[in-house]
Amino acid sequence: MTDSNDWPTETTAFIYWTVASNTNNLLEHGEHANLAIVFAAGNRPEQLDKIRIELILRDDSTLTFERMIPLITNELVDLG
C-alpha cells in the first residue's frame, strides 16, 4: 500500500506513442498513442466516479471519452 506522501502534488497527464510513423506530436492515421493520467493524492477518483477526457483535434473539433471508475485494486488502471 502506498503512503499519500508518495503521490504527486499535482495531477499530470502525458501521451506516449506505441506506434509512430514520424516524430511530430500529432496522432496520425496508423499511429497508436496512450494517454496516462497520474492523479494527485487529493484528486484521485473513487469507484463509480465518472471521468471525462476531451481531446481537441487540429480542426478544433473535440473527441470526448467518458468512463466510470471501477474498483481500484492497484496503482495502474486500464480504462480501455
Secondary structure by P-SEA (a helix, b strand, c coil): cccccccccbbbbbbbbcccccccccccccbbbbbbbbbcccccccccbbbbbbbbccccbbbbbbbccccccccccccc
